[in-house]
Amino acid sequence: HTKTFYTKVRQYQELSEIDKPNDISFGSRMGKSAEILCKFAAIAELMKIVLEILKILRLQNQFD
């Protein structure tokens, strides 16, 4: 799953480079998108943790 994520990021980067490689704002644009991707990754990670916690709680409730 992580591999496909990185492949998509790489595809995005390649497309962006084809778009305007000598653009001055290119660096900041890539920085922005990387920032957004990191935030999404963090959110996804949080969601995964929350789901695991819920699963544990559900199992505990079954035993009570």
C-alpha positions as CSV (number, residue, x, y, z in Angstrom):
1,H,0.0,0.0,0.0
2,T,2.9,2.3,0.9
3,K,4.5,1.4,-2.4
4,T,1.6,2.5,-4.5
5,F,1.5,5.8,-2.5
6,Y,5.1,6.5,-3.4
7,T,4.5,5.5,-7.0
8,K,1.7,8.0,-7.2
9,V,3.9,10.7,-5.6
10,R,6.7,9.9,-8.1
11,Q,4.2,10.1,-11.0
12,Y,2.9,13.4,-9.7
13,Q,6.5,14.8,-9.4
14,E,7.3,13.6,-12.9
15,L,4.2,15.3,-14.3
16,S,5.0,18.5,-12.5
17,E,8.5,18.5,-13.8
18,I,7.2,18.0,-17.4
19,D,4.9,20.9,-16.7
20,K,7.4,23.7,-15.9
21,P,10.9,22.6,-14.9
22,N,12.4,26.1,-15.1
23,D,9.6,27.7,-13.2
24,I,10.8,29.9,-10.2
25,S,7.8,28.9,-8.1
26,F,8.3,25.3,-9.0
27,G,10.3,24.6,-5.8
28,S,7.8,26.2,-3.5
29,R,5.0,24.5,-5.4
30,M,6.6,21.1,-4.8
31,G,7.2,22.0,-1.2
32,K,3.6,22.9,-0.8
33,S,2.3,19.6,-2.3
34,A,4.8,17.6,-0.3
35,E,3.5,19.4,2.8
36,I,0.0,18.5,1.9
37,L,0.9,14.9,1.2
38,C,2.7,14.7,4.5
39,K,-0.5,16.0,6.2
40,F,-2.6,13.5,4.4
41,A,-0.2,10.7,5.4
42,A,-0.3,11.8,9.0
43,I,-4.1,11.9,8.9
44,A,-4.2,8.4,7.3
45,E,-1.9,7.2,10.1
46,L,-4.1,8.7,12.8
47,M,-7.2,7.1,11.2
48,K,-5.4,3.7,11.2
49,I,-4.5,4.1,14.9
50,V,-8.0,5.2,15.8
51,L,-9.5,2.2,14.0
52,E,-7.1,-0.1,15.9
53,I,-8.1,1.5,19.2
54,L,-11.8,1.0,18.4
55,K,-11.1,-2.6,17.5
56,I,-9.4,-3.2,20.8
57,L,-12.3,-1.4,22.7
58,R,-14.8,-3.5,20.8
59,L,-13.0,-6.7,21.8
60,Q,-12.8,-5.6,25.4
61,N,-16.6,-4.9,25.4
62,Q,-17.2,-8.4,24.2
63,F,-15.4,-9.8,27.2
64,D,-17.0,-7.6,29.8
